[in-house]
Amino acid sequence: MNNRYLGGTKRPTATVCYSTCVSRSLKAHILLVVVTMIWGATFVVIKNALADISPLLFNAIRMSLAAAVLAVVFHRELTRFTASSLRYGFLVGAILFLGNELQTVGLKYTTPSKSAFLTGVSVVLVPVFLALFWRRRIQRWVLLGVTLAFIGLYLLTIPASAGAGLNLSSTNRGDLITLASAVVFGFHIIFVGHASQAHPWRQIAILQIVVTALLMICTVPLAEKVYAVWSPAVIWGIVITGSLSLALAFAVQAWAQQFTPATHTALIFSLEPVFAWVTSFLFLGERLGTRAGLGALCILAGVLISEQKGSSESMAVSPDHAGVPSDIETQPDSGMEVGQR
């Protein structure tokens, strides 16, 4: 398509590089949607398993399984860790540990729909955190997309009978714990993007899961009264979530966030309740009402607006970066942010 360069006078280096980066970005976005689909589909699986096993023990076992799977798959990386990658791995692993523990404990005391909505608040918090702590300007189309996603999450997961707002007067401890997990997951999205652009994504994937598993194992005897009934729901819950929603999903996330702005990642993750509803319809016969259907459309609209209209934000950083400011400087007279290696 660049026939004018075939004479040998000039090579289309910039064009080829741009096309490659765009291709990687598209693949990253698609894979993040697949990850979100997996998380949404396993939501009910975890809720059912928690009827027969204490939440922290359940987390420790499934996270240990995920760590073992990643260690086998990426065994060549085990001898290549650097001091810097170990520090990043411990940081994102500690954040993931806290977020998962809070979410799972909260899910035991609240309903899946409320948990999905409250966890989805992380979608709104990511650009807010970037603005507050990294002085990142929120692009207006991204802000609109985030707002639509937030409204969609509310309509999709909170029934009309709940009344206006979140009805905080009736909020139980499970809701508050889950909301705290959303705050933690917001930071996790940001720091995984930061870590993945600074170090090989395989190392980050392994380290964060291993650190999380070790912290969970140490926490179990200290933080809860352990109990377990090894029912099929528990066994399948551990196998499915350990291999798919943890090992596979977080490995894919670590790779994909090299090429995806953190705000786009957060918006894609807002699709999780949509996939949870689809799974319920396919396997449980649950149907979306008018209100919930409108919520799903709002979420999809938010993602599309951010991806299409918010593309100028994506081009404001190097295409192979996650859009998390790290040693960022501004080019004179251009206003374009350049992420340094």
Secondary structure as the mmCIF struct_conf table of DSSP 4:
data_model
#
loop_
_struct_conf.conf_type_id
_struct_conf.id
_struct_conf.beg_label_comp_id
_struct_conf.beg_label_asym_id
_struct_conf.beg_label_seq_id
_struct_conf.end_label_comp_id
_struct_conf.end_label_asym_id
_struct_conf.end_label_seq_id
HELX_RH_3T_P HELX_RH_3T_P1 ASN A 3 TYR A 5
TURN_TY1_P TURN_TY1_P1 LEU A 6 GLY A 7
BEND BEND1 GLY A 8 THR A 9
HELX_RH_AL_P HELX_RH_AL_P1 THR A 13 ALA A 41
TURN_TY1_P TURN_TY1_P2 THR A 42 THR A 42
HELX_RH_AL_P HELX_RH_AL_P2 PHE A 43 ALA A 49
TURN_TY1_P TURN_TY1_P3 LEU A 50 ASP A 52
STRN STRN1 ILE A 53 ILE A 53
HELX_RH_AL_P HELX_RH_AL_P3 PRO A 55 VAL A 73
TURN_TY1_P TURN_TY1_P4 PHE A 74 PHE A 74
HELX_RH_3T_P HELX_RH_3T_P2 HIS A 75 THR A 79
HELX_RH_AL_P HELX_RH_AL_P4 ALA A 83 TYR A 109
BEND BEND2 THR A 110 THR A 110
HELX_RH_AL_P HELX_RH_AL_P5 PRO A 112 THR A 119
TURN_TY1_P TURN_TY1_P5 GLY A 120 VAL A 121
HELX_RH_AL_P HELX_RH_AL_P6 SER A 122 PHE A 133
BEND BEND3 TRP A 134 TRP A 134
HELX_RH_AL_P HELX_RH_AL_P7 ARG A 140 THR A 157
BEND BEND4 ILE A 158 ILE A 158
HELX_RH_3T_P HELX_RH_3T_P3 ALA A 160 ALA A 162
BEND BEND5 ALA A 164 ALA A 164
TURN_TY1_P TURN_TY1_P6 GLY A 165 LEU A 166
HELX_RH_3T_P HELX_RH_3T_P4 LEU A 168 SER A 170
HELX_RH_AL_P HELX_RH_AL_P8 ARG A 173 ALA A 198
BEND BEND6 HIS A 199 HIS A 199
HELX_RH_AL_P HELX_RH_AL_P9 TRP A 201 ALA A 223
BEND BEND7 GLU A 224 GLU A 224
STRN STRN2 ALA A 228 ALA A 228
HELX_RH_AL_P HELX_RH_AL_P10 PRO A 232 ILE A 240
HELX_RH_PI_P HELX_RH_PI_P1 THR A 241 LEU A 248
HELX_RH_AL_P HELX_RH_AL_P11 ALA A 249 ALA A 256
TURN_TY1_P TURN_TY1_P7 GLN A 257 GLN A 258
BEND BEND8 PHE A 259 THR A 260
HELX_RH_AL_P HELX_RH_AL_P12 ALA A 262 PHE A 269
TURN_TY1_P TURN_TY1_P8 SER A 270 LEU A 271
HELX_RH_AL_P HELX_RH_AL_P13 GLU A 272 LEU A 284
HELX_RH_AL_P HELX_RH_AL_P14 THR A 290 GLN A 308
TURN_TY1_P TURN_TY1_P9 LYS A 309 GLY A 310
HELX_RH_AL_P HELX_RH_AL_P15 SER A 311 SER A 314
TURN_TY1_P TURN_TY1_P10 MET A 315 ALA A 316
BEND BEND9 VAL A 317 VAL A 317
TURN_TY1_P TURN_TY1_P11 PRO A 319 ASP A 320
BEND BEND10 HIS A 321 HIS A 321
BEND BEND11 GLY A 323 GLY A 323
BEND BEND12 SER A 326 ASP A 327
STRN STRN3 GLU A 329 THR A 330
TURN_TY1_P TURN_TY1_P12 PRO A 332 SER A 334
STRN STRN4 GLU A 337 VAL A 338
#
